[in-house]
Amino acid sequence: MADVVRYDQRRKLTDLSVVEFAILTALCRVGPHPAPFLLPTLGEWFGETLGLTDIEPAIRRLGRVGYLAHTGDLLVPDVSAKDAVTTLYAMLYRILGYDLIRLISLKDPSLLDLLKPKGS
């Protein structure tokens, strides 16, 4: 996967993957921690049991772009990572809010039908 592009460089939008966004979000909430500490939270968010091998590629990309630093075993989010996370949070709320308004107004087919398990 290509490296992320910081939202404050070259583009108006950041190129964070969902996994990268989740890692930064978790670290911005709890502060510097070792990667294994994040696994239960990330696993809960993604509905999967995760191991370090699942998140290490994203951690390396975030380090290369400067959003994360390593201090011993600790992953330390850069101040600019907090800006990227809050910017993306705002964008996601607008996206979800827009979809909910459309759903409520019944302008589009129900998204709830897409979320239901098959066969229900």
C-alpha positions, 0 to 999 in steps of 0.5 A: 500500500502506498504511504499516506499523504498528510492532509497538511501537505500537497492535498486538502484531504488526507489519505488515511486508511480506516485502519490507520485512522483507527490506530491514530484515534486510539492513540490520540485518546489514550496517549503513547502506548505500545502497539499490543495495548491497542489490539483489544480496542481495535478488535472491538471496533472492527469486530475481529480478533487482531494481532500485531501482524494485522496492524504493523503495516499501518503503523510503519506507514504512519511512522514513515509519514511522521504521524507516529514516532517510536519511543522505545516500545511506545507509539507516540502520535505527532501533534499533526496526527491529532489534527488529521484525526479531528479533521477526519472525524468531522468529515465522517460525521458530515457523511453519516449525517447526510446519509441519515437525512437521506434515509429519513426522508426516504429519498434513497433505498433504505441503508438499513436493508443493506445492514441486515444479515442475509436471510433476515 
